[in-house]
Amino acid sequence: MEQNKPDTHQKALTINLDESKYGTIAEIGAGQETARWFFKVGGAAGTIAKAMSAYDMKFSDSIYGPCGRYVSRDRLQSMLDHEYRLLNERLGESRGGHSAFFAFANTVAARSFSQKREGHGWLGIRFQTRPGEQPSQIDLHVQLKGQENIQDQETLGLLGVNLIHGALYSHQDPDALLVSLLDQLSTDLLAIDMIDFSGPAFSTVDNRLMALRLVQHGLSNAAMFQADGQVVQPADALYKKAVLVERSRFRPPTRLTMNLLDCAYREFCKDPAVDPDEVLVLSEMTLHNLREGEEIDVQDFLHRVEILCALGKHVMISDYGEFYRLAQYLFRYTQRPVGVALGVPTLAQIFDERYYEDLDGGILESFGRLFRNDLRLYVCPTVDPQQGGLTTVHNLRIPGHLQHLYRHLLDNGYIRELVSVDLSQLSIFSHEVLEKIRAGDPEWETMVPEEVARIIRERRLFHYPGPAATEESADTTATA
């Protein structure tokens, strides 16, 4: 640990001794630990206008109004609205001219031993960077991994202090603020799977990039955001949804990429257990496909995100290299059917035993996890680069000792061929499209959907060298 990095005691004391900061702390449910730190270190009277806890649901409703789910972002929002409004109503005239106000809140569900469910919660802070300024806000969702409730309580206290200190003193550097949330903590104790920055202090912050940073810095294994760029908490987005996911580089999305997903969607919806109105389609990028050397090309990543969002896609960022780990993550939040759209080359990689050397049960263990809830693989054929013919799920070469396993999965519908894919698009490869874009070869425009070509031209993405487009193409946004 860096010697100049303050610990939790120092952070709480720094805030207490800062006469320019003044606010309230409100905690309901299992989260009762943040305020304790400020009283423990001394000097809290200089900073804390009020600290309150409402454990009983009726008391909580009487203060913040009724709520369908007590541990939810809606409840967090009502807490911050109420507490920040009271600060201004009661202290605005006497202190508003020389104090920057803040309201911190959390609502948390403790670990459930009867249902074998980990604890989780919402934390947020609404704050001014200077007196009289319009407030900014940070909301986050945390998954708690402690083996005992007391451990989760200690984690919440530390995280709460880190969030308050980071908002008040590190808001100019959101990336540093993000990393500081783990001070005195570890990813063995928690995962932050959603964070949202808003308000004047974060006017230049791209929350899609912050979603990437969560995964990049190890605060979470995955993060999600919607087509409109709004970050979402994965458990909420996946709850009771059938999920179809396509993993790709999307660099850029090609006609083949989109056609594969559309065909997989149609096949997925034919499953009697799938309600088309309850399907969540995800375009997933893993950090294993985003890395270039040791660094992530942030601008390149955002280019891909801009296009996917414009195509109406929900985007997921993960650090899951193996498909069974991605499947386990999805199964954690939904018991509905899950489908994966992929090509034959990726299917061949799934049967490469080198990826499972760290599992005691090897490839059998990985497949047990992958297909545990009747997950289906929807597989697009490919052109054989040597022979020139098609390689499909029926003639893919699998190592001899795995052929019985492969046949079992194929015969029982775990692996399904996409026969409706446009075969004329199988020769389209994203790396060749990218090369043509950068070389100024106009042929690339025939290899991507019209909407993708328009966006690349207008926004000059992927180092597009040509002049910006002056006419908009017809809106052909792809949906699935």
Buried (B, 14 or more C-beta within 10 A) or exposed (E): EEEEEBEBEEBBBBBBEBEEBBBBBBBBBBBBBBBBBBBEBEBBEBBBBBBBBBEEEEEBEEBBEEBEEBBBBBBBBBBBBBBBEBBBEEBBEEBBEEBBBBBBBBBBBBBEEEEEEBBBBBBBBBBBBEBEBEBBBBBBBBBBBBEEBEBBBBBBBBBBBBBBBBBBBBBEEBBEBBBBBBBBBEBEBBBBBBBBBBBEBBEEBBBBBBBBBBBBBBBBBBBBBBBEBEBBBBBBBBEEBBBBBBBBBBBBBBBBBBBBBBBBBBBBBEBEEBBEEEBBBBBBBBBEBBEEEEEBEBEBBBBBBBBBBBBBBBBBBBBBEBBBBBBBBBBEBBEBBBBBBBBBEBBBBBBEBEBBEEBEEEBEEBBEBBBEBEBBBBBBBBEEEEEEEBBBBEEBEBEEEBEEBBEEBBEEEBBBBBEEBBEEBBEBEBEBBBEBBEEEEEEBBEBBBBBBBBBBBBBBBBEBEEEEBEEEBEEEBBEB
